[in-house]
Amino acid sequence: MPDEIIIKQCSPTLAGIKTANLFPVDYTTEHELINDLRNLNNRLSSKGLRIIPVKYSNKKALIYIYRPSKLLRDLSNPEAVEILSAMDYPVNSPEKCIAKLMTKLRLEDSFPHEIGLFLGYPPEDVKGFIENKTNCKCVGFWKVYGDVQKANTTFNLYRKCSGIYYDCWQQGRTIEKLSVAV
């Protein structure tokens, strides 16, 4: 798996300003993909990052790169706990929550609406999307139902980070050097 894909898709997570990203990759064999992910985990785990496949379909895999410490914080938010509890997630364990999300991703054709909680989206926006998919206040990296100003600031930060990281990567900086230990 080329580092370029991760730089393009996941720079805010590498920088430590976002909890997680999801991105699709094509693969030839599952064995080869697992070896690539094992290699990436070896290279980035010291930075507080984990990378796992969460869904396979037609020689494509959906990859989840995340910061366990940030995910624990996000899923401990009372509003996130309320949302996930109502959907029978084991809220006392982020790892078990990920396992349940993986099961849902594999069984359902569409993304479970609560997936935003696993990506660091504000719980109020995830709840707004679950309850009312159409009347959002703005759209960026996610649909915003709450604080538009804060969301736009975050969107701009993500865009700026992605541009800077890609430029640095093109100039020869490695993914290890670009990944921040958090």
KETORTI-408393 format. One record per atom (N, C-alpha, C): x negated, y negated, z. Coordinates in steps of 0.2 Angstrom, whole numbers, padded with zeros to 4 digits, always signed. Example, Ala and Ser with C-alpha at 12.3 -4.5 7.8 and 13.67 -1.06 7.14 Angstrom:
<nodes>
-0066+0028+0039;-0062+0022+0039;-0066+0016+0039;-0064+0011+0035;-0068+0005+0036;-0064+0000+0039;
</nodes>
This chain:
<nodes>
-0004+0006+0000;+0000+0000+0000;-0005-0006+0000;-0004-0010-0005;-0008-0016-0005;-0007-0021+0000;-0012-0024+0003;-0011-0029+0008;-0007-0035+0006;-0008-0037-0001;-0004-0042-0004;+0003-0042-0002;+0006-0036-0003;+0013-0036-0001;+0015-0038+0006;+0011-0036+0011;+0012-0038+0018;+0011-0045+0019;+0005-0048+0015;+0004-0055+0016;+0010-0059+0013;+0013-0057+0008;+0018-0061+0005;+0025-0060+0009;+0026-0054+0011;+0032-0053+0015;+0032-0054+0022;+0026-0054+0025;+0026-0053+0033;+0022-0058+0036;+0020-0064+0033;+0015-0068+0036;+0017-0071+0042;+0024-0073+0043;+0026-0076+0050;+0025-0071+0055;+0026-0064+0054;+0025-0059+0059;+0017-0058+0060;+0013-0058+0055;+0006-0058+0056;+0004-0063+0060;+0006-0069+0059;+0004-0075+0063;+0007-0076+0070;+0011-0071+0072;+0014-0071+0079;+0020-0076+0080;+0022-0079+0075;+0028-0083+0075;+0035-0080+0074;+0035-0074+0072;+0041-0070+0070;+0040-0063+0073;+0046-0061+0076;+0046-0054+0079;+0044-0049+0074;+0047-0049+0068;+0047-0043+0063;+0049-0045+0056;+0047-0041+0052;+0049-0041+0045;+0051-0034+0042;+0055-0034+0037;+0057-0028+0033;+0055-0029+0026;+0052-0024+0023;+0050-0025+0016;+0050-0018+0012;+0052-0018+0006;+0052-0012+0002;+0046-0011-0001;+0044-0004-0002;+0038-0003-0006;+0040+0004-0010;+0037+0004-0015;+0037+0010-0019;+0032+0015-0017;+0033+0021-0017;+0028+0026-0015;+0028+0032-0020;+0023+0036-0021;+0022+0042-0025;+0024+0048-0021;+0021+0049-0015;+0023+0054-0011;+0024+0051-0004;+0028+0055+0000;+0029+0053+0007;+0022+0053+0011;+0019+0059+0009;+0012+0060+0013;+0007+0054+0012;+0007+0052+0006;+0003+0046+0004;+0005+0040+0008;+0011+0039+0008;+0014+0033+0011;+0012+0033+0019;+0014+0039+0022;+0012+0040+0029;+0005+0038+0030;+0000+0041+0026;-0007+0039+0027;-0008+0032+0026;-0005+0029+0022;-0006+0021+0021;-0004+0018+0027;+0002+0020+0030;+0005+0016+0036;+0000+0018+0042;-0002+0024+0042;-0007+0026+0048;-0013+0021+0048;-0016+0020+0042;-0022+0016+0041;-0020+0009+0043;-0014+0006+0041;-0012+0000+0043;-0012-0001+0050;-0008+0004+0053;-0008+0004+0060;-0014+0004+0064;-0019+0008+0061;-0026+0008+0064;-0029+0001+0064;-0028-0002+0058;-0031-0009+0057;-0028-0015+0061;-0021-0014+0062;-0018-0020+0065;-0015-0019+0072;-0015-0013+0075;-0012-0011+0081;-0016-0016+0087;-0022-0017+0086;-0026-0021+0091;-0023-0028+0091;-0020-0030+0086;-0017-0037+0086;-0010-0037+0088;-0007-0031+0091;-0001-0031+0094;+0005-0029+0088;+0003-0026+0083;+0008-0025+0077;+0009-0018+0077;+0015-0016+0075;+0016-0009+0073;+0020-0009+0066;+0019-0004+0062;+0022-0003+0056;+0025+0004+0055;+0031+0004+0053;+0034+0011+0053;+0039+0011+0047;+0040+0017+0044;+0045+0017+0039;+0052+0018+0042;+0057+0015+0040;+0064+0015+0043;+0069+0018+0038;+0067+0019+0032;+0072+0022+0027;+0068+0024+0021;+0070+0030+0018;+0067+0032+0012;+0073+0033+0007;+0072+0031+0001;+0077+0032-0004;+0074+0031-0011;+0075+0036-0015;+0073+0036-0022;+0066+0033-0023;+0061+0036-0020;+0054+0034-0020;+0053+0027-0018;+0057+0024-0014;+0056+0018-0011;+0057+0019-0003;+0053+0015+0000;+0053+0015+0007;+0054+0008+0010;+0058+0008+0015;+0059+0001+0019;+0055+0002+0025;+0050-0003+0025;+0045-0003+0030;+0047-0009+0035;+0046-0007+0042;+0047-0012+0047;+0040-0013+0050;+0038-0020+0050;+0032-0022+0054;+0035-0026+0059;+0032-0025+0065;+0035-0029+0071;+0030-0029+0077;+0031-0034+0081;+0028-0035+0087;+0032-0032+0093;+0030-0026+0096;+0034-0023+0101;+0035-0028+0107;+0030-0032+0109;+0031-0037+0115;+0036-0042+0113;+0037-0044+0107;+0042-0049+0105;+0049-0046+0104;+0049-0040+0102;+0055-0036+0101;+0058-0035+0108;+0054-0033+0113;+0056-0032+0120;+0059-0038+0122;+0056-0044+0121;+0059-0050+0124;+0066-0052+0120;+0066-0051+0114;+0072-0053+0110;+0078-0048+0112;+0076-0042+0112;+0082-0037+0114;+0084-0037+0121;+0080-0041+0125;+0082-0042+0132;+0086-0048+0133;+0087-0052+0128;+0091-0058+0128;+0099-0056+0130;+0102-0059+0135;+0109-0057+0137;+0114-0056+0131;+0113-0061+0127;+0118-0061+0121;+0116-0055+0116;+0110-0053+0115;+0108-0048+0111;+0110-0041+0115;+0109-0041+0121;+0111-0035+0125;+0118-0034+0124;+0122-0039+0125;+0130-0038+0124;+0131-0036+0117;+0128-0038+0112;+0130-0036+0105;+0128-0029+0104;+0122-0027+0106;+0119-0020+0105;+0123-0015+0109;+0125-0017+0116;+0129-0013+0120;+0135-0011+0117;+0139-0016+0114;+0145-0015+0111;+0145-0010+0105;+0139-0009+0102;+0138-0004+0097;+0134+0002+0099;+0134+0003+0106;+0131+0009+0109;+0124+0010+0108;+0120+0005+0107;+0113+0005+0107;+0110+0006+0114;+0105+0010+0115;+0102+0011+0122;+0098+0005+0124;+0101+0000+0126;+0098-0007+0127;+0092-0007+0132;+0091-0001+0136;+0085-0001+0140;+0079+0001+0137;+0079+0002+0131;+0073+0004+0127;+0072+0002+0120;+0068-0003+0119;+0067-0005+0112;+0066+0000+0107;+0062+0005+0109;+0060+0011+0104;+0066+0015+0103;+0070+0016+0108;+0077+0020+0106;+0081+0016+0102;+0081+0009+0103;+0085+0005+0099;+0083+0005+0091;+0077+0005+0090;+0074+0006+0084;+0076+0013+0081;+0076+0018+0085;+0078+0025+0082;+0085+0025+0080;+0089+0021+0084;+0096+0021+0082;+0097+0017+0076;+0094+0011+0075;+0094+0007+0069;+0092+0011+0063;+0087+0015+0064;+0084+0019+0058;+0090+0024+0056;+0093+0027+0061;+0098+0032+0059;+0104+0029+0056;+0106+0023+0058;+0111+0019+0054;+0109+0017+0047;+0103+0015+0047;+0100+0013+0040;+0100+0019+0035;+0099+0025+0038;+0098+0031+0034;+0105+0033+0032;+0110+0032+0036;+0117+0035+0035;+0122+0030+0031;+0120+0023+0032;+0124+0018+0029;+0121+0016+0022;+0125+0014+0018;+0123+0011+0012;+0121+0003+0012;+0124+0000+0017;+0122-0007+0018;+0118-0008+0025;+0115-0014+0026;+0112-0015+0032;+0117-0016+0037;+0115-0013+0043;+0119-0015+0049;+0119-0022+0051;+0124-0025+0053;+0124-0032+0054;+0119-0034+0060;+0119-0030+0064;+0114-0031+0070;+0107-0031+0069;+0105-0030+0062;+0098-0029+0061;+0094-0036+0062;+0098-0041+0062;+0095-0048+0063;+0091-0048+0070;+0094-0045+0075;+0091-0045+0081;+0085-0041+0081;+0083-0037+0077;+0077-0033+0076;+0072-0037+0072;+0074-0043+0069;+0070-0047+0065;+0068-0054+0069;+0071-0055+0074;+0070-0061+0078;+0075-0066+0077;+0080-0065+0073;+0085-0070+0072;+0089-0072+0079;+0091-0078+0079;+0095-0080+0085;+0101-0076+0086;+0102-0073+0092;+0108-0069+0094;+0115-0073+0092;+0115-0079+0093;+0121-0083+0091;+0123-0082+0084;+0117-0082+0080;+0118-0082+0072;+0120-0075+0070;+0117-0070+0074;+0119-0063+0072;+0126-0061+0074;+0128-0064+0080;+0135-0063+0082;+0140-0067+0078;+0138-0073+0075;+0142-0077+0071;+0143-0073+0064;+0138-0070+0062;+0138-0066+0055;+0143-0060+0056;+0142-0056+0062;+0146-0050+0063;+0153-0052+0064;+0155-0058+0067;+0162-0060+0068;+0165-0064+0062;+0161-0067+0058;+0164-0072+0053;+0158-0073+0048;+0158-0068+0043;+0153-0068+0038;+0153-0074+0033;+0159-0078+0033;+0159-0083+0028;+0158-0090+0030;+0159-0092+0036;+0159-0099+0038;+0153-0101+0041;+0147-0099+0038;+0141-0101+0041;+0139-0109+0040;+0135-0112+0044;+0133-0119+0043;+0128-0120+0038;+0123-0115+0037;+0118-0116+0032;+0115-0109+0031;+0111-0108+0026;+0108-0102+0024;+0100-0103+0023;+0096-0099+0026;+0089-0099+0024;+0086-0092+0024;+0082-0090+0029;+0080-0084+0030;+0086-0079+0033;+0091-0082+0036;+0097-0079+0038;+0102-0084+0038;+0108-0082+0039;+0114-0086+0039;+0115-0089+0046;+0115-0096+0046;+0115-0099+0053;+0123-0101+0055;+0124-0099+0061;+0131-0101+0064;+0130-0106+0070;+0124-0106+0072;+0123-0110+0078;+0119-0116+0077;+0113-0117+0079;+0109-0123+0079;+0105-0124+0072;+0108-0128+0068;+0106-0129+0061;+0099-0132+0061;+0098-0137+0065;+0091-0141+0065;+0086-0136+0067;+0087-0132+0073;+0082-0128+0075;+0080-0122+0069;+0086-0120+0066;+0085-0115+0061;+0081-0118+0055;+0082-0124+0053;+0079-0127+0047;+0071-0128+0049;+0070-0130+0055;+0063-0131+0058;+0060-0124+0057;+0063-0119+0059;+0060-0112+0059;+0059-0110+0052;+0064-0111+0047;+0063-0109+0040;+0057-0113+0037;+0056-0119+0039;+0051-0123+0036;+0044-0120+0039;+0044-0118+0045;+0038-0115+0048;+0036-0109+0044;+0041-0104+0043;+0040-0098+0040;+0037-0099+0033;+0040-0104+0029;+0038-0105+0022;+0031-0108+0022;+0029-0113+0027;+0023-0116+0027;+0018-0110+0029;+0019-0106+0034;+0015-0101+0036;+0013-0096+0030;+0019-0094+0026;+0018-0089+0021;+0013-0092+0015;+0014-0099+0014;+0010-0102+0009;+0003-0102+0011;+0001-0104+0017;-0005-0104+0020;-0009-0098+0020;-0005-0093+0022;-0008-0086+0023;-0009-0083+0016;-0005-0084+0011;-0006-0082+0004;-0013-0085+0002;-0013-0092+0002;-0019-0095+0000;-0025-0092+0003;-0025-0092+0010;-0031-0089+0013;-0033-0082+0011;-0028-0078+0010;-0029-0071+0008;-0032-0071+0001;-0030-0076-0004;-0033-0076-0011;-0040-0079-0010;-0042-0082-0005;-0048-0085-0004;-0053-0079-0001;-0050-0074+0001;-0054-0068+0003;-0054-0066+0010;-0049-0070+0014;-0048-0068+0021;-0044-0061+0021;-0046-0057+0026;-0043-0050+0026;-0037-0051+0030;-0033-0046+0030;-0026-0045+0033;-0028-0045+0041;-0034-0042+0043;-0036-0041+0050;-0037-0048+0052;-0041-0052+0049;-0043-0059+0051;-0036-0063+0051;-0032-0062+0047;-0026-0066+0047;-0021-0065+0052;-0021-0059+0055;-0017-0056+0060;-0019-0059+0067;-0014-0062+0070;-0015-0065+0077;-0014-0060+0082;-0018-0060+0087;-0017-0055+0093;-0012-0059+0097;-0006-0056+0099;-0001-0059+0103;+0000-0054+0109;
</nodes>
